[in-house]
Amino acid sequence: MADSRLSFTDLSATPADRPVYVVGAGPGGLAVAYALRARGVRAVVLEKSDRVGASWRRHYDRLRLHTTRRLSALPGLAIPRRFGRWVARDDVVRYLEKYAEHHQLEIVTGVEVFRVEKASDGAGWLLHASGGRELTGAAVVVATGHNHTPRLPEWPGAEGYEGELLHASSYRNPKPYEGRDVLVVGVGNTGAEIAVDLVAGGASRVRLAVRTAPHIVRRSTAGWAAQYTGIVVRRLPVRLVDRLARPMARLSTPDLSEHGLPRPETGLYSRVRQGAIPVQDVGLIDAVRTGKVEIVAAVEGFEDGKVALADGTRIAPDAVIAATGYSRGLDSLVGHLGVLDERGRPTVHGARTPKDAPGLYFTGFTNPISGMFRELAIDAEKIAKSVARHLR
C-alpha cells in the first residue's frame, strides 16, 4: 500500500495532471480506487484515520458479514476460503488490508477532507483537507460510508440517568455486562445481534426496546443464503416481492406475537425501500422464544433515573445500549452543493452524478437487500467506467 505525501497545497496541478480523489478507505473506496487504476486512471485515496477499514475495526467483536464470502469479494481479489462462508470482522479487516497491498493502491492516511467544492477554473474539484491542504482533483468519489456518525437520540431526562448509556458503536463484547441488567434500544441487525451477544456473555437480564416490529429472515435455509433471494428479487416490483415474502415468512420463521414481536403489516420489500433491511436471525428468534431476550416498548425518555417506555412502564436497567443507527455526515462536506436529499443522503449514487455536479460520485450510501459488499463491487466498476468517460 503506497502512502503518498501530499503537498500542503496542490492548486498548481493542471487539469490533465489531476488525480481522482477517493474520500474514505473502506471497502467502497478501495474498490473504486482499484477499478479506476485498472482503467489507467490515477486514484488517490484520502483516509482520515491511520489505517484502511477504520469503521470495520470499530465494530463489535462477534460481527460477521451477513452475506456469503463468495458474493462479498471486491473487484480483483477473492476473499480467502479459509475465512469461511460468513466472514468474521477481523478477517474482513485482514482482507481489506491485503486488498490495498495486493493492488498497490495509492492511499494517504491521516488526511480528513472537510469540504468539497468546484474548482475555480471549472475543470474539476477543490478539496479542503486537514493541515491546510487544498487539493484539486479531476473528479471526486465520496466513500465515507453508510455508518459514519453515531446517532444517539436526544431523550428527555437522559442527563439524570445514573446507569451507563452508550451508542452501539462503542459496544465491543459482553464482558463488561456480565451479571448486569441491560436494555438494548433498536431491533435492527446490530441491536438484535448485541442482545444475543449479551445473553451468551452472561448478562443477568436482557431487554430489547422495539418501536416497529422488524421482518426477520433466516440467514440461511438448507444452505440457501438469504442474500441469494435478495439478489433474485431486487429488480422485481415491490408489491410482487411483498406478496411472495409473506408465505415464505410463515414457513421459515415462527410467529413471535405472544412474545412482543408480531409479524409486520408493511411488506418486506416496501420496508427495504424505506431503508429498513430485514433482521437476519443469528439467534434472536430462539432467545425471544425462550425468554432470554425480553421485548419491551420503545424508549420515550428518562424520568427520575429510570427509562420511560412508550407503554407507560418505567424500568431501571444498569446499562442502556442504543442501537439507533448512524447519520451519513455529509452535510458539511457536500451539503452546500445541493446533492443531498432531506435526510442527508446523496440524491444519486454509483455511476450517476448530480445534474449540477458532474464528476462528483457517491458509493456506499445505500443498504441494498442484495448485500453491501456485492453492490460496492458493482458500483466500483460502473463509477470507474463513468469517470474514464468523463475525463475523456
N, C-alpha and C positions, 0 to 999 in steps of 0.2 A: 504494500500500500504506500503510494507516494504521499509525502506530506510537504507540499509546496510551501514556499514562503511568499505571501502576498506583499507587495509593496504597500506603503502607507496610503498612497493614492495611485489609482490606476486609470486616471482620466485621459491620459495621453494616447491610449491604445486606439489605433484606427479601427473602423468597423470590421475590416477583414481579419484583424488580429484578435478580436474579442472572443473569449470563450463563451460557452453556455454555462451559466451558473445554476447549480442544483442546490437548493437550500434544504439541508437535512440529510443525514447519513443513516437513515433507517432503511428497511427493505425497499421501499418505493424509490428513494433517492439513489440507492446503489444500483437498482435495476435500470433506471433511466440512464445513469452515467455509463453503464456498460453498453446499453443499446445505442447510445449516441456514439461512443467510441467505436463500436462495431461498424458504424456508418461513416467513420472518418471525421467525426465532429469532436473537437476538444471540449470536454466537460470537466468543470472543476466543482467538486462537492464542498460546500461550506457547512461545517458542523460545530455547534456552539459548545458541545461537551468535548471531552478529551479522547473519546473512542466512538467507533461506529456502534449502531444498535443501542443507543443510550436508553430509549424507552423500554426496550425488552429487558435490559439489565435491571430495571426498577420494578418489574412485575413480581408478583408473589411467587414463592418457591415452587409450588406444585403445578403451576400453569403448564399446560401443553397446548400445542396447536389443536384446534378442533377440526382441522382439515387434514387430509392424508398427506403423508410425506411426498408421494409421487406427484400430487397436484398442488404442492406448495413451493416447488423449486422456482427460483428466479431464472431469467434467461441466461443460458450459457454455462450452468453448473448445477448438476443434480445434488440433492441432499443425500448424504451417505446412507446406505441401507442399515448400517449399524445403529442409526438413531431411532429405528423402529417406525411403526406406522403413524403414531401420534407423537410428534417431536416435542421433547421437553424444552422448557425455557432456556436452560443453559446450552443445550445443543443448538437451538435457534441462534443464540449469540455466537457460538463457535462457527456456525455456517456463515453468518454474515461477515465475520472476521476473515474466514477463508475466501469468501466471495470477493471481498475487496482486494485481498492479496493475490488471488488467482488471476484476476483481470487487471491487476496493476492500476487500479483506479486512482485518479488524482484527487486526494482528499485533504482538506485543510481543516484541522481541528482547532478548537478554541476560538472560533470566529462566529459571533452571533450577528445575524442580519436583522436590523431594526425596521428598515423601511425600504420599499422598492418603488421607484418612480421612473417615468420615461426619461431617457437621456435627452439632454438639451439639444443635441444635433438631430434628434428624431430617428436615429438609427440604433435602436437598442434600448437598454435599460440601465439605470443607475441604482446601485445598491449601497445603502448606508449601513456600515457594519461597525462592530466594536473596534476600539483602538483608533477611532477617527478615520477608518478606511472608507474610501469611496471607490467602488468597483464598477466598471462598465462591462456589461455583457451583451452579446448578440441576442440572447434570449434568456429567460429565467424559468426554471421549473421549481415550483414550491412543493416540497415534500416533507413538511414539518410534522405530519402525522395526524391521524384521527383522534388519538388520545394525547392531546398536547397540554392543556391546562386543567388540573383537577377542579371540578365544580362542587363546592360544598354549599348546600342551601343556607340561606340566612334565616335559620329557625329562630323565632322569637324566644327569648329566655335562655338561649344556649350558653350565654356567659355565666349563668348561675348554676350550671350543671357541674357537679363535683367529680363525676366519673371521667373516664378517658373518652375523648371524642376525636376521631381521626377519619380522614378520607381513605378509601380503599387503596389509593396509590401508595400509602405509607405502610400498608399491611404486607408482611413478608411470610410469616408462618404462624402456627397456632401456639407455639411455646409460651409466649408471654401471657396467654389467656387460659392456660391450664387451670382448671378448678374455678374459673370465673364465669359470671353470667354476662353473656354478650348479645347485643342486638345488632343485627346486620340490616341496613336500610337499603332496599332496592333489590329487585329479583331479576336483573339481567344475568348474563353468564358469569360476570365477576361476582356479584352478590351471592348467587347460588353456589358457586364453587367455594367461596370463602366460608359460607355457612357449613358446607360439608367438611371442609378442612378443619374447622373449629371442633366439630363433633369428633372427628378422627383424632384430633390433638388433645382431647380431654377437657374441653370446656364443660363446666358444670351444667350450663343451660344455654341453648342457642335459639334465639327467636329471629324471624325474618319478616321485616315490615314490608307489606305489599300494598301498593296503591291500585295497580291494574294487573290482574292475573295474566301471566305470560302464556304463550304457546310453548309447550315442552316437547322436544323430539329426542328420540334415541340417537346417540352419536353414530351408532352402527347397529344394524339389524341383520343377523345372519350373514355378516360380512359386507353388507351393502351400506356404505357410509352415507350419512345424511347429506354430505356435500354432493354426492352424485345426483341425488334428487334435485338439489338446488341448481345444479348446472343444467339439468334437463328442463326444468320448469321456468328458468329465469326469463326466457323470451316469450312465454305463453301469456295469454290475457289474465289479468289479475283475478277476475271473477271465476274463471275456469280453475285456476290453481286453488283458490279458496274452497271451491266445491269439492275438488279432489282431495284436499287436505283433511276435510272433516272425517270421512270414514277411515282414512289412514290413521288419524289420531286415535280414534276409538279402538282400533285394532292393536296399536303399538303401545299406547300409554294408558294407565288406569285413570279413572275419574277420581280426582282428589278433592272434590267439592266438600265432602264432610270434614276435610282437614283444612279448609280455608282457601283452597286453590281450585275454583271452578273452571271449567273449560271456557275460554274467551268467547264472547259473542262476535267480535270482529274477526274476519277471516285471517288466516295466517299470512298470506301474501299481501293483503291490504295493510296489515301491521308492518310488514317488512318495508313496504313503500313509504310508510310514515316514519321509518327509522328504527323500528323495534325488531331486532333479529331474534328468532326463537331461541329459547334456552336449550342447550344441548345437555342432556342428562349425564352427569358424571357421579351420580349417587344421590341427587336431590330427591328423586321420587321415593326411593326406599327410606331415606331419612325422614321425609314428611310422613309417610305411611306408618312408620314405627314410632312417631312422636319425638324423634331425636332433634328434629328441627320443627319448631312451632311457628305457624303462620299467624301473624298479628296484623292489625290495621296499619295504615300509613301513618307516618310521623307528622304531626301538625306543629310541634314546637316543644318547649320545655317549660314546666311550671314547678316551682318550689323544689328544684333539683331533680325532678322526675321527668320522664319522657311522656309527653301528651300525645295520645293516639287519636286518630280520626273518629273512632267509635266511642270516645269519651273516657276510655280507661287510661290509667296512669301506671307506668311501670318504672322500676328503678334498677336497670342493669348496671353492671360495673363498667361496661365499656360500650360505646356505640361506634360501629364501623359503617361509614356512609359510602355505599357503592352507588353513588349518584351521578356518575358519568363525568364527562370532560367537555370543555369548550374547545373550539378549534384554535383560538388565539391568533386569528388572522387580522383583526380589526386594525391594529396599529401598523401591521406590515403592509397590507394592501387595501384596507378599507376605504381609503381616500380615492381609489381608482374606480369605484362603482362596480366591483366584480363579485360582491358578496350578496347573499340574499338576507332576508330579515332575521334569520337565525345564525348569521355569521358564517355560512357555508359558501364555498365557491359556486357561482351560478353555472359553471361548466367544469368539466374535468376531462382527463385523458387528452386525446388529440385535438379537441376543440379548444379554441382560445376565445376570450371575451371579444365582442364586436369592436370595442374601442381600445382593446389592449392586445393587439397581435404580438405574438412572441412571448406571451405570459401563459404558462401552463400549470395545472394542478394535478396532483396524483395522491391517492391515499385518503381522500376525504369522504369517501362513501363506505358503507359497511355491507357489501353485497352478500346475498344468500349463497352464492356460489364459492365464496372463500376469498378473504382479503388478499393473501399472497398470490393466489392464482390471478386475480384481477389486476394486481400491481404488475405482474409479469406481462400480461396482455397490454395494459396501458403503456408500459415502458416502450414496447416495440412501436405502438401507434404514435406515441409522443416523438420518438426518435425520427420516425418517418416524416412526421409533420414538421419538425424542426429543420431537418435536412432540406425539405421542400421550401420552407420559409427562408432559409439562408440563401438558397439559390435565387 
